[in-house]
Amino acid sequence: LQGKPEKKVILARTQAYHGVTIGAASLSGIPSMHPQADLPIPNIQHIDYPYWYELGGNEDQQEFGLRIARSLEERILEIGADYVAAFMAEPIQGAGGLIIPPESYWPEIQRICKKYDVLLHADEVICGFGRTGSWFGSQSLDIAPDSMSMAKGMTSGYQPLSAVCLGERMGDVLFNANEEWSHGFTYSGHPVACAVGLANIEVMERENLVEKVGGEIGDYFQKKLSELQDHPLVGETRGMGLLGAIELVKNKETHERFDDAGAICRDHCFANGLVMRPIGSTMVLSPPLIITKPEIDELFSLAHRCIDLTAHDLGV
């Protein structure tokens, strides 16, 4: 539509999760998802993800953030800017281990996308609808994407519903085009799912849930999360709003991991009535937005107990 038909390559990040359809699984940078269907499909490539704790070594966090962001520019130049259409990423990488980029990362990513006329797409499926303390993770991290995909929090999971939101840069081109775009799904705009989404958003607005996550409740959750930092098995805690990650390590200085710490901790969580997801040796927390301070206290009491039990099993 803009006379640039050669711009077809989409870049995404390693260890990113964007879904399991052929296109979404190709965009996902998780190698185990690719062999069975000969993925990724053509014109999709991946760059490193901004996981300082895993990849940064002794490098300053902000220098690391700039270096990883500039790997996008390097790849664009390697492919040729005339061939790269878009860069797709989550504001905070969820299934990759709750990766919160250094503050230097997103401004540089946006500068690069603008410089080379590359569309920026934010996957807000995890971060969207209050999880980070703003309606969207892009707002929390000061990102101005050209488009966003969203789901999960739109209905709080009570009905399957997803959507793509276009900014003016993309929307104006599509709406003013003289061509038809023959594309759609059988269940697009399903009235029951949309009604549930509207009702869910109404409750969120009425109960000021996003403001609570961005304020007192989110702050309290992050305070309790940070208190785990001193545990002998914990190398790092990180989070935003009602997202939290706990790195289980063998050595706090070198960040060396145990092979099975995550699985052991997960089993103790199940046995003690706590939902805490292992991603390798990273334990991830994502409680309901309606959680209260007493419930946060209970959550972290259980988390501490489960980490203690894990440490005992590992001989720490």
C-alpha positions as CSV (number, residue, x, y, z in Angstrom):
1,L,0.0,0.0,0.0
2,Q,3.0,2.3,0.5
3,G,4.9,1.1,-2.5
4,K,7.4,-0.9,-0.5
5,P,6.5,-4.5,-1.3
6,E,10.0,-5.7,-0.6
7,K,9.7,-4.8,3.1
8,K,8.8,-8.3,4.3
9,V,11.2,-9.3,7.1
10,I,9.9,-9.3,10.7
11,L,12.4,-9.4,13.5
12,A,11.6,-10.7,17.0
13,R,13.7,-11.8,20.0
14,T,15.1,-15.1,21.2
15,Q,13.1,-16.8,24.0
16,A,10.1,-14.7,23.2
17,Y,6.7,-16.3,23.1
18,H,4.0,-14.9,20.8
19,G,1.7,-17.9,20.3
20,V,1.6,-21.4,18.6
21,T,0.0,-20.8,15.2
22,I,2.5,-21.2,12.3
23,G,3.2,-17.4,12.1
24,A,3.2,-16.8,15.9
25,A,5.3,-19.8,16.6
26,S,7.8,-18.6,14.0
27,L,7.9,-15.2,15.7
28,S,8.4,-17.0,19.1
29,G,12.2,-17.3,19.7
30,I,11.9,-20.6,21.6
31,P,13.9,-23.3,19.7
32,S,11.9,-26.2,20.9
33,M,8.8,-24.9,19.2
34,H,10.4,-24.9,15.7
35,P,11.6,-28.3,14.5
36,Q,8.3,-30.2,14.2
37,A,7.0,-27.8,11.5
38,D,10.2,-26.6,10.0
39,L,9.9,-23.2,11.6
40,P,10.5,-20.3,11.5
41,I,8.8,-19.6,8.1
42,P,10.8,-17.3,5.7
43,N,11.2,-13.7,6.5
44,I,11.3,-14.0,10.2
45,Q,14.5,-13.7,12.2
46,H,15.5,-13.3,15.8
47,I,17.9,-11.1,17.8
48,D,19.2,-11.4,21.4
49,Y,16.9,-10.6,24.3
50,P,17.8,-8.0,26.9
51,Y,18.4,-10.5,29.8
52,W,21.1,-8.7,31.7
53,Y,21.2,-11.3,34.6
54,E,21.8,-14.1,32.1
55,L,23.9,-12.4,29.4
56,G,25.3,-9.3,30.9
57,G,28.3,-10.7,32.9
58,N,30.2,-7.8,34.4
59,E,28.8,-5.3,32.0
60,D,27.0,-2.2,33.3
61,Q,23.3,-2.7,32.9
62,Q,22.7,0.4,30.9
63,E,25.7,-0.3,28.6
64,F,24.3,-3.8,28.1
65,G,20.8,-2.4,27.3
66,L,22.3,-0.2,24.6
67,R,24.5,-3.0,23.2
68,I,21.6,-5.4,22.9
69,A,19.3,-2.8,21.4
70,R,21.9,-2.0,18.8
71,S,21.9,-5.6,17.7
72,L,18.6,-4.7,16.1
73,E,20.4,-2.0,14.1
74,E,23.1,-4.5,13.1
75,R,20.6,-7.0,11.9
76,I,18.7,-4.4,9.9
77,L,21.8,-3.3,8.2
78,E,22.9,-6.9,7.6
79,I,19.5,-7.7,5.9
80,G,19.1,-4.3,4.3
81,A,16.8,-1.6,5.7
82,D,14.7,-1.8,2.5
83,Y,13.7,-5.3,3.4
84,V,12.8,-5.1,7.1
85,A,9.2,-4.4,7.8
86,A,8.8,-4.6,11.6
87,F,10.2,-5.5,15.0
88,M,7.9,-7.4,17.4
89,A,8.5,-7.6,21.2
90,E,6.8,-7.7,24.6
91,P,7.5,-4.6,26.8
92,I,8.5,-7.1,29.5
93,Q,9.3,-10.5,28.1
94,G,7.1,-12.9,30.0
95,A,7.6,-16.5,29.0
96,G,11.3,-15.8,28.5
97,G,11.7,-15.4,32.3
98,L,10.1,-12.0,33.1
99,I,12.8,-10.0,31.4
100,I,12.6,-6.3,32.3
101,P,15.1,-4.5,30.0
102,P,17.5,-1.9,31.3
103,E,16.2,1.7,31.0
104,S,18.5,2.3,28.1
105,Y,17.0,-0.4,25.9
106,W,13.6,0.8,24.7
107,P,14.6,4.4,23.9
108,E,17.3,3.0,21.6
109,I,15.0,0.4,20.1
110,Q,12.5,3.2,19.2
111,R,15.3,5.4,17.8
112,I,16.5,2.6,15.5
113,C,13.0,1.7,14.3
114,K,12.3,5.3,13.4
115,K,15.6,5.7,11.7
116,Y,15.1,2.7,9.4
117,D,11.3,3.0,8.9
118,V,10.7,-0.2,10.7
119,L,7.3,-0.7,12.4
120,L,7.3,-1.4,16.1
121,H,4.7,-3.9,17.3
122,A,4.2,-4.4,21.1
123,D,2.9,-7.8,22.2
124,E,0.8,-6.8,25.2
125,V,-0.8,-10.2,25.9
126,I,0.9,-10.4,29.3
127,C,1.6,-6.8,30.2
128,G,-1.7,-5.3,29.0
129,F,-4.7,-4.4,31.1
130,G,-3.1,-3.3,34.3
131,R,-0.5,-5.9,35.0
132,T,2.4,-3.4,35.1
133,G,0.5,-0.7,36.9
134,S,-0.6,1.0,33.7
135,W,-3.3,0.0,31.2
136,F,-0.5,-1.2,29.0
137,G,3.1,-2.2,29.6
138,S,4.1,0.2,26.8
139,Q,2.8,3.1,28.9
140,S,4.8,1.9,31.9
141,L,8.0,1.8,29.9
142,D,7.3,4.9,27.7
143,I,7.1,2.9,24.4
144,A,5.1,4.3,21.5
145,P,4.4,1.3,19.3
146,D,2.8,1.4,15.9
147,S,0.6,-1.5,16.8
148,M,-0.3,-3.7,19.8
149,S,-1.7,-7.2,20.2
150,M,-3.7,-7.9,23.4
151,A,-5.7,-10.7,24.9
152,K,-5.7,-12.4,28.4
153,G,-6.4,-9.4,30.6
154,M,-9.0,-8.0,28.2
155,T,-11.5,-10.5,29.7
156,S,-9.5,-11.6,32.7
157,G,-9.5,-15.0,31.1
158,Y,-13.3,-15.5,31.5
159,Q,-13.8,-15.7,27.7
160,P,-11.2,-16.1,24.9
161,L,-10.8,-12.7,23.2
162,S,-7.9,-11.0,21.5
163,A,-7.4,-7.9,19.5
164,V,-4.9,-5.9,17.5
165,C,-4.8,-2.1,18.0
166,L,-3.3,0.1,15.3
167,G,-1.7,3.5,15.7
168,E,-2.2,6.3,13.3
169,R,0.8,5.4,11.2
170,M,-0.7,2.0,10.2
171,G,-4.3,2.8,10.6
172,D,-4.4,5.8,8.3
173,V,-2.7,3.8,5.5
174,L,-5.2,1.0,5.8
175,F,-8.3,3.1,6.2
176,N,-7.4,5.4,3.3
177,A,-6.4,2.6,0.9
178,N,-8.3,1.9,-2.2
179,E,-7.8,-1.8,-2.0
180,E,-9.7,-4.4,0.0
181,W,-7.9,-6.6,2.6
182,S,-9.6,-10.0,2.4
183,H,-8.8,-11.2,5.9
184,G,-10.9,-12.3,8.8
185,F,-11.8,-15.1,11.2
186,T,-15.1,-17.0,11.8
187,Y,-15.3,-15.8,15.3
188,S,-14.0,-12.3,14.9
189,G,-16.0,-9.8,17.0
190,H,-17.9,-12.6,18.8
191,P,-20.6,-10.7,20.7
192,V,-20.4,-12.9,23.9
193,A,-16.6,-12.5,24.2
194,C,-16.8,-8.8,23.4
195,A,-19.6,-8.3,26.0
196,V,-17.4,-10.1,28.6
197,G,-14.5,-7.9,27.7
198,L,-16.5,-4.7,28.1
199,A,-17.9,-5.9,31.5
200,N,-14.4,-6.8,32.6
201,I,-13.0,-3.4,31.7
202,E,-16.0,-1.7,33.4
203,V,-15.2,-3.6,36.7
204,M,-11.5,-2.6,36.4
205,E,-12.4,1.0,36.0
206,R,-15.1,1.0,38.7
207,E,-12.7,-0.6,41.2
208,N,-9.7,1.4,40.1
209,L,-7.7,-1.8,39.8
210,V,-5.1,-0.3,37.4
211,E,-4.5,2.6,39.8
212,K,-4.1,0.2,42.7
213,V,-1.6,-1.9,40.9
214,G,0.3,1.2,39.9
215,G,0.2,2.5,43.5
216,E,-0.2,1.0,46.9
217,I,-0.8,-2.7,46.0
218,G,1.9,-2.9,43.4
219,D,4.4,-1.1,45.6
220,Y,3.6,-3.5,48.5
221,F,4.0,-6.5,46.2
222,Q,7.4,-5.3,45.0
223,K,8.5,-4.5,48.6
224,K,7.7,-8.1,49.7
225,L,9.3,-9.5,46.6
226,S,12.6,-7.6,47.2
227,E,12.7,-9.0,50.7
228,L,13.5,-12.4,49.2
229,Q,16.7,-11.0,47.8
230,D,18.7,-11.9,50.9
231,H,17.8,-15.6,50.8
232,P,20.9,-17.7,50.1
233,L,19.2,-19.4,47.1
234,V,18.1,-16.1,45.5
235,G,20.4,-14.3,43.1
236,E,18.0,-11.6,42.0
237,T,14.4,-10.4,42.3
238,R,12.8,-8.1,39.7
239,G,9.4,-7.0,38.9
240,M,6.9,-4.3,38.1
241,G,3.3,-3.8,39.2
242,L,2.0,-7.3,39.9
243,L,4.7,-9.1,38.0
244,G,7.6,-10.7,39.9
245,A,10.6,-12.9,39.2
246,I,12.9,-14.8,41.5
247,E,16.2,-16.1,40.2
248,L,17.3,-19.3,42.0
249,V,21.1,-19.7,41.8
250,K,24.0,-21.8,43.1
251,N,26.4,-18.8,43.2
252,K,25.2,-15.2,43.7
253,E,28.4,-13.8,42.3
254,T,28.7,-15.8,39.1
255,H,24.9,-16.4,38.6
256,E,25.6,-20.1,38.2
257,R,22.4,-22.1,38.3
258,F,21.3,-25.5,39.5
259,D,20.0,-27.8,36.8
260,D,16.7,-28.6,38.5
261,A,16.0,-25.8,41.0
262,G,13.0,-24.5,39.2
263,A,11.3,-27.9,38.9
264,I,12.0,-28.7,42.6
265,C,10.6,-25.3,43.7
266,R,7.5,-25.8,41.5
267,D,6.7,-29.1,43.1
268,H,7.0,-27.6,46.6
269,C,4.7,-24.8,45.5
270,F,2.1,-27.2,44.3
271,A,2.3,-29.1,47.6
272,N,1.9,-25.9,49.6
273,G,-1.0,-24.3,47.6
274,L,1.1,-21.7,45.7
275,V,1.1,-21.0,42.0
276,M,4.6,-19.9,41.1
277,R,5.8,-20.8,37.5
278,P,9.3,-22.1,36.8
279,I,11.0,-20.8,33.7
280,G,14.3,-22.6,33.9
281,S,15.6,-21.5,37.3
282,T,13.5,-18.4,37.4
283,M,10.3,-18.5,39.5
284,V,7.6,-16.1,38.2
285,L,4.6,-14.6,40.1
286,S,1.6,-13.0,38.5
287,P,-1.2,-12.8,41.0
288,P,-4.8,-11.5,40.4
289,L,-5.1,-7.7,40.2
290,I,-7.7,-7.9,43.0
291,I,-5.1,-9.3,45.5
292,T,-5.1,-7.6,48.9
293,K,-2.2,-6.8,51.3
294,P,-3.0,-9.8,53.6
295,E,-3.1,-12.1,50.6
296,I,0.3,-10.7,49.4
297,D,1.7,-11.5,52.9
298,E,0.3,-15.0,52.6
299,L,1.7,-15.4,49.1
300,F,5.3,-14.4,50.1
301,S,5.1,-16.4,53.3
302,L,4.4,-19.5,51.1
303,A,7.0,-18.4,48.6
304,H,9.7,-18.2,51.3
305,R,8.7,-21.6,52.6
306,C,8.9,-23.2,49.2
307,I,12.3,-21.6,48.5
308,D,13.5,-22.8,51.9
309,L,12.4,-26.3,51.1
310,T,14.1,-26.1,47.7
311,A,17.3,-24.9,49.3
312,H,17.2,-27.8,51.7
313,D,16.8,-30.3,48.8
314,L,19.7,-28.7,47.0
315,G,21.9,-28.7,50.1
316,V,22.1,-24.9,50.3
